[in-house]
Amino acid sequence: MAAPQFIWPGPNCAISRLTLNGLVVNLTLQRPKSFTLLLRRPSWAGDGFAVKVNGKNVAQLPRAGAYVELKRTWKTGDSVSLVLPKTLRIEALADDNRRAALMWGPLVLAGDLGPERRGQASDSPALVTSDQPLTEWLQPVADNLGVFRTVGVGRNTDGQASEVEFVPFYRLHRRTYSVYWDLDTNDSWTKKIEELKAERARQQKLEAATVAFVPPGDAEKEKSFDLKSEESAPDREVGRVGRRARKWFSYELPVDPAKPLALVATFSTQERARRSFEILVDGQTVGEGTIERYPPGSPTARFYDVDYKIPAELVKDKQKVTVRFQASGGNETATVYGVRIVRVDEK
């Protein structure tokens, strides 16, 4: 728990006990002394915030974010205690009040989505809250302080109930998690389900048209496509593994020269810096791209595909080609999460 801010009168003050409910301060002085003790009232402290001097409540407490001023002549053995209740609240993004983090006092709560799974993305359940008050759909788990569970609002991508357990973010280790959540209404969730069905249909058609596919960042599968690179490394975003490079990386991919072909690369909108790159097939540039830095507080990252047409003369009479992602403009390449060769007429 983050401690409240104190402006100390001198070295004779000591914090004697820190608890989940409050902070007790003992003032040990060699002789009586007059001074003003300032205690900040945190904005996250909910109903029940209290300050006591020698066991008696201080009246006329200030608004949240201001200071409690205790001006008196202090004596040896005097004590000051605070009660700092941690309450649940929603912290919405500045530009999107439907997307928010859930807070418990000063602590960020993270939705626990299970163990990390290398090379696999995790679908976050939706929270269909329909504007209900937070305390109606997020309840504390009995005998597990700081752990909460949704009630009646969690939905998986098939529309079935899928409740989520929330814990303070700092407790999660080697777990997949989500901090920011869309708080959907029934109408907005129905629209998302329709969009998801359309995306699944598109993905099935893409799979059927695929000649070759390599998931960058998966060491075993990359090896089978003869990964070569210079200053390249795996990267991870929202549980999905990809590959990026300060210089370049390449794969040997099968082709079908009898069909018009395209290269399909998968990227993410969330990049930590400006990225620019070229894509080459057997040494000839077939595309280039630039992805700007993802500003903090922006909507959640999304993955998307970009198609690059492969000229027929590059695959004529060939069984394989070298696909190379190469940094340009003094920047790294974008992280690439999927590389496909597809038959254009079947896509």
C-alpha positions as CSV (number, residue, x, y, z in Angstrom):
1,M,0.0,0.0,0.0
2,A,1.4,3.4,-0.9
3,A,2.1,5.5,2.2
4,P,0.5,8.9,2.5
5,Q,2.7,11.9,2.2
6,F,4.1,13.5,5.4
7,I,5.9,16.8,6.0
8,W,8.0,15.9,9.0
9,P,8.8,18.4,11.8
10,G,12.2,16.8,12.5
11,P,14.1,13.6,13.4
12,N,12.1,12.9,16.5
13,C,9.1,11.5,14.6
14,A,8.8,7.8,13.8
15,I,6.3,5.6,12.0
16,S,5.6,2.7,14.4
17,R,3.1,0.6,12.5
18,L,1.8,0.2,8.9
19,T,-1.3,-1.8,8.3
20,L,-3.8,-2.5,5.6
21,N,-6.3,-0.2,7.3
22,G,-4.2,2.7,8.2
23,L,-1.0,4.2,9.5
24,V,-0.1,4.9,13.1
25,V,2.5,7.6,13.8
26,N,4.2,8.1,17.2
27,L,5.8,11.4,17.9
28,T,8.6,11.0,20.4
29,L,9.9,14.3,21.6
30,Q,12.5,15.3,24.2
31,R,10.3,18.2,25.2
32,P,7.0,19.8,24.2
33,K,7.2,21.5,20.8
34,S,4.7,23.5,18.7
35,F,4.5,22.8,15.0
36,T,2.0,21.9,12.2
37,L,1.9,18.3,11.0
38,L,0.6,18.0,7.4
39,L,-0.9,14.7,6.3
40,R,-2.1,14.3,2.7
41,R,-5.6,12.9,2.1
42,P,-5.1,10.6,-0.9
43,S,-7.6,10.9,-3.7
44,W,-8.1,7.1,-3.6
45,A,-9.1,7.0,0.1
46,G,-12.8,6.2,0.2
47,D,-15.6,6.7,2.7
48,G,-14.3,6.1,6.2
49,F,-11.1,8.1,5.9
50,A,-10.2,9.4,9.4
51,V,-7.5,11.0,11.3
52,K,-7.2,10.7,15.1
53,V,-5.0,12.5,17.6
54,N,-4.6,10.6,20.9
55,G,-7.6,8.4,19.9
56,K,-9.9,11.3,19.2
57,N,-11.3,12.0,15.6
58,V,-10.2,15.2,13.9
59,A,-13.2,17.1,12.7
60,Q,-13.5,19.1,9.5
61,L,-11.4,17.0,7.2
62,P,-10.3,18.5,3.9
63,R,-11.3,17.3,0.4
64,A,-9.4,14.4,-1.2
65,G,-6.1,15.5,-2.5
66,A,-5.6,18.2,0.1
67,Y,-3.7,18.2,3.5
68,V,-5.0,17.6,7.0
69,E,-3.3,20.3,9.1
70,L,-2.6,19.4,12.7
71,K,-1.3,22.4,14.5
72,R,-0.6,22.1,18.2
73,T,1.9,21.9,21.0
74,W,3.0,18.2,20.8
75,K,4.0,16.3,23.9
76,T,6.0,13.1,24.4
77,G,3.8,10.1,23.8
78,D,1.3,11.9,21.5
79,S,0.1,9.7,18.7
80,V,-1.6,10.3,15.3
81,S,-3.5,7.6,13.4
82,L,-5.0,7.5,10.0
83,V,-7.6,5.2,8.5
84,L,-7.1,4.9,4.7
85,P,-9.9,2.7,3.2
86,K,-9.2,1.2,-0.2
87,T,-12.3,1.3,-2.4
88,L,-13.0,0.0,-5.9
89,R,-13.3,2.5,-8.7
90,I,-13.1,2.8,-12.5
91,E,-10.3,4.8,-14.1
92,A,-11.4,5.5,-17.6
93,L,-9.1,6.6,-20.5
94,A,-9.2,10.3,-21.1
95,D,-10.5,9.9,-24.7
96,D,-12.6,6.8,-24.2
97,N,-14.8,6.4,-21.1
98,R,-15.9,2.9,-22.2
99,R,-12.3,1.7,-21.8
100,A,-10.9,1.6,-18.3
101,A,-8.6,0.2,-15.7
102,L,-10.1,-1.1,-12.4
103,M,-8.5,0.2,-9.2
104,W,-8.6,-0.8,-5.6
105,G,-7.3,2.2,-3.6
106,P,-4.0,3.1,-5.2
107,L,-3.5,-0.4,-6.7
108,V,-4.2,-1.3,-10.3
109,L,-6.1,-4.6,-10.7
110,A,-5.2,-6.9,-13.5
111,G,-7.4,-9.6,-15.0
112,D,-5.6,-13.0,-14.6
113,L,-5.9,-14.8,-17.9
114,G,-3.9,-17.9,-17.0
115,P,-0.3,-19.1,-17.4
116,E,1.8,-17.6,-20.2
117,R,1.6,-19.7,-23.3
118,R,4.6,-19.2,-25.6
119,G,3.7,-18.4,-29.2
120,Q,-0.1,-18.2,-28.5
121,A,-2.3,-15.2,-28.1
122,S,-4.9,-15.2,-25.3
123,D,-8.4,-13.9,-26.0
124,S,-9.5,-11.6,-23.2
125,P,-13.1,-12.1,-22.0
126,A,-15.4,-9.1,-22.5
127,L,-17.0,-7.3,-19.6
128,V,-20.6,-6.7,-20.5
129,T,-21.4,-4.4,-17.6
130,S,-24.3,-2.4,-19.2
131,D,-23.4,0.6,-17.0
132,Q,-24.1,-1.2,-13.7
133,P,-22.2,0.2,-10.7
134,L,-18.8,-1.4,-10.3
135,T,-19.5,-2.9,-6.9
136,E,-22.5,-4.8,-8.3
137,W,-20.4,-6.9,-10.7
138,L,-17.0,-7.0,-9.1
139,Q,-17.0,-8.8,-5.7
140,P,-14.2,-9.6,-3.2
141,V,-13.2,-13.3,-3.0
142,A,-13.8,-14.6,0.5
143,D,-10.6,-15.2,2.6
144,N,-8.4,-13.8,-0.2
145,L,-7.6,-10.2,0.5
146,G,-7.2,-8.0,-2.6
147,V,-8.7,-10.6,-5.0
148,F,-11.9,-9.9,-6.8
149,R,-14.1,-11.8,-9.3
150,T,-16.7,-10.6,-11.8
151,V,-20.3,-11.6,-11.3
152,G,-22.6,-12.1,-14.3
153,V,-20.7,-9.8,-16.7
154,G,-17.8,-11.9,-18.2
155,R,-18.2,-13.3,-21.7
156,N,-15.9,-15.3,-23.9
157,T,-15.6,-14.9,-27.7
158,D,-18.3,-17.5,-28.2
159,G,-20.7,-15.4,-26.1
160,Q,-20.7,-17.8,-23.1
161,A,-20.2,-16.8,-19.5
162,S,-16.5,-16.5,-18.6
163,E,-15.9,-14.6,-15.3
164,V,-12.6,-13.0,-14.6
165,E,-10.5,-12.9,-11.4
166,F,-8.7,-9.6,-10.7
167,V,-5.7,-9.3,-8.5
168,P,-3.3,-6.4,-7.8
169,F,-1.0,-6.1,-10.8
170,Y,2.2,-6.4,-8.8
171,R,1.3,-10.0,-7.7
172,L,1.2,-11.4,-11.2
173,H,4.2,-13.4,-12.3
174,R,4.5,-15.5,-15.5
175,R,0.8,-15.0,-16.1
176,T,-1.1,-13.6,-19.1
177,Y,-3.1,-10.6,-18.0
178,S,-5.0,-7.5,-19.1
179,V,-5.2,-4.2,-17.4
180,Y,-7.4,-2.1,-19.7
181,W,-10.9,-3.4,-20.4
182,D,-13.8,-2.4,-22.7
183,L,-16.9,-2.0,-20.5
184,D,-19.6,-3.0,-23.0
185,T,-23.3,-2.6,-23.2
186,N,-25.4,-5.4,-24.6
187,D,-25.6,-3.6,-28.0
188,S,-21.9,-2.9,-28.3
189,W,-21.1,-6.6,-27.3
190,T,-23.5,-7.9,-30.0
191,K,-21.8,-5.8,-32.6
192,K,-18.4,-7.1,-31.5
193,I,-19.6,-10.7,-31.8
194,E,-20.8,-10.0,-35.4
195,E,-17.4,-8.5,-36.3
196,L,-15.6,-11.5,-34.7
197,K,-17.6,-14.0,-36.7
198,A,-16.8,-12.1,-39.9
199,E,-13.1,-12.1,-39.0
200,R,-13.1,-15.8,-38.3
201,A,-14.7,-16.4,-41.7
202,R,-12.0,-14.3,-43.3
203,Q,-9.3,-16.2,-41.4
204,Q,-10.6,-19.6,-42.6
205,K,-10.5,-18.4,-46.2
206,L,-7.0,-17.1,-45.7
207,E,-5.9,-20.5,-44.3
208,A,-7.3,-22.3,-47.3
209,A,-5.4,-20.0,-49.7
210,T,-2.1,-20.4,-47.8
211,V,0.9,-22.0,-49.5
212,A,3.3,-21.5,-46.6
213,F,3.1,-19.9,-43.2
214,V,5.8,-19.2,-40.6
215,P,5.0,-17.7,-37.1
216,P,8.0,-15.5,-36.4
217,G,9.4,-15.8,-32.9
218,D,8.6,-19.6,-32.7
219,A,12.2,-21.0,-32.7
220,E,11.3,-24.5,-33.8
221,K,9.1,-23.5,-36.7
222,E,11.5,-20.7,-37.8
223,K,14.2,-23.3,-38.0
224,S,12.2,-25.4,-40.5
225,F,12.0,-22.3,-42.7
226,D,15.8,-21.6,-42.5
227,L,15.7,-18.4,-40.4
228,K,18.7,-16.2,-41.0
229,S,19.2,-12.8,-39.4
230,E,21.5,-10.0,-38.2
231,E,20.7,-8.2,-34.9
232,S,17.2,-9.7,-34.7
233,A,15.3,-10.9,-31.7
234,P,11.8,-12.3,-30.7
235,D,9.3,-9.9,-29.3
236,R,6.0,-10.3,-27.5
237,E,2.7,-8.3,-27.5
238,V,-0.6,-9.3,-25.8
239,G,0.6,-12.9,-25.5
240,R,1.6,-13.2,-29.1
241,V,5.2,-13.7,-30.2
242,G,6.8,-12.1,-33.2
243,R,10.2,-11.1,-34.5
244,R,11.9,-7.7,-35.1
245,A,15.4,-6.6,-36.2
246,R,17.7,-3.7,-36.0
247,K,19.1,-4.9,-39.4
248,W,17.3,-7.8,-41.0
249,F,15.8,-11.4,-40.9
250,S,14.7,-13.8,-43.6
251,Y,13.0,-17.1,-44.3
252,E,13.0,-19.6,-47.1
253,L,9.3,-20.1,-48.1
254,P,7.7,-22.6,-50.6
255,V,5.8,-21.0,-53.5
256,D,3.3,-22.2,-56.1
257,P,4.5,-20.6,-59.4
258,A,1.3,-21.7,-61.2
259,K,-0.8,-19.2,-59.3
260,P,-0.7,-15.5,-58.7
261,L,0.8,-15.0,-55.3
262,A,1.0,-12.5,-52.5
263,L,2.9,-12.1,-49.3
264,V,0.8,-11.5,-46.2
265,A,2.5,-10.0,-43.2
266,T,0.9,-9.5,-39.8
267,F,1.8,-6.5,-37.7
268,S,0.6,-4.8,-34.5
269,T,-0.5,-1.2,-34.0
270,Q,1.5,-1.1,-30.7
271,E,5.1,-0.2,-31.4
272,R,7.4,1.4,-28.8
273,A,9.2,3.6,-31.4
274,R,8.9,4.6,-35.1
275,R,9.5,1.6,-37.3
276,S,10.3,1.5,-41.0
277,F,11.3,-1.4,-43.2
278,E,11.5,-3.0,-46.7
279,I,10.3,-6.4,-47.7
280,L,12.3,-8.3,-50.3
281,V,11.6,-11.5,-52.2
282,D,14.8,-13.0,-53.7
283,G,16.5,-9.6,-53.4
284,Q,13.7,-7.5,-55.1
285,T,11.7,-5.1,-53.0
286,V,8.0,-6.0,-53.1
287,G,6.9,-3.6,-50.3
288,E,7.8,-1.2,-47.6
289,G,6.1,0.2,-44.5
290,T,6.3,2.6,-41.7
291,I,4.5,2.3,-38.3
292,E,4.5,5.2,-35.9
293,R,5.1,5.0,-32.2
294,Y,2.0,3.9,-30.2
295,P,1.1,6.8,-27.9
296,P,0.6,5.9,-24.2
297,G,-3.1,5.8,-23.3
298,S,-4.2,4.9,-26.8
299,P,-6.8,2.2,-27.5
300,T,-5.7,-1.3,-27.0
301,A,-3.3,-2.8,-29.6
302,R,-4.7,-4.7,-32.5
303,F,-3.1,-7.1,-35.0
304,Y,-3.7,-6.5,-38.8
305,D,-2.5,-8.0,-42.1
306,V,-0.9,-6.2,-45.0
307,D,-0.8,-7.8,-48.5
308,Y,2.2,-7.4,-50.8
309,K,1.8,-8.6,-54.4
310,I,4.6,-10.9,-55.6
311,P,5.4,-10.4,-59.3
312,A,5.1,-13.6,-61.3
313,E,8.6,-13.4,-62.7
314,L,10.0,-13.7,-59.1
315,V,8.6,-17.2,-58.7
316,K,8.7,-18.5,-62.2
317,D,10.1,-22.0,-62.2
318,K,10.9,-21.9,-58.5
319,Q,9.9,-24.0,-55.6
320,K,11.2,-21.6,-52.9
321,V,12.0,-17.9,-52.4
322,T,13.8,-16.0,-49.8
323,V,11.6,-13.5,-48.0
324,R,13.6,-10.8,-46.1
325,F,12.4,-8.0,-43.7
326,Q,15.0,-5.3,-43.7
327,A,15.3,-2.2,-41.5
328,S,15.3,1.2,-43.3
329,G,15.5,4.9,-42.5
330,G,17.7,4.4,-39.4
331,N,14.8,2.6,-37.6
332,E,14.2,-1.0,-36.6
333,T,11.8,-3.2,-38.5
334,A,8.3,-3.5,-37.1
335,T,7.6,-6.6,-35.1
336,V,6.2,-9.2,-37.6
337,Y,3.8,-11.8,-36.1
338,G,3.0,-13.8,-39.2
339,V,4.4,-14.4,-42.7
340,R,2.4,-16.1,-45.4
341,I,2.5,-16.9,-49.1
342,V,-1.0,-17.1,-50.4
343,R,-2.8,-17.8,-53.7
344,V,-4.4,-14.5,-54.5
345,D,-7.3,-16.0,-56.5
346,E,-8.3,-18.2,-53.5
347,K,-8.0,-15.5,-50.8
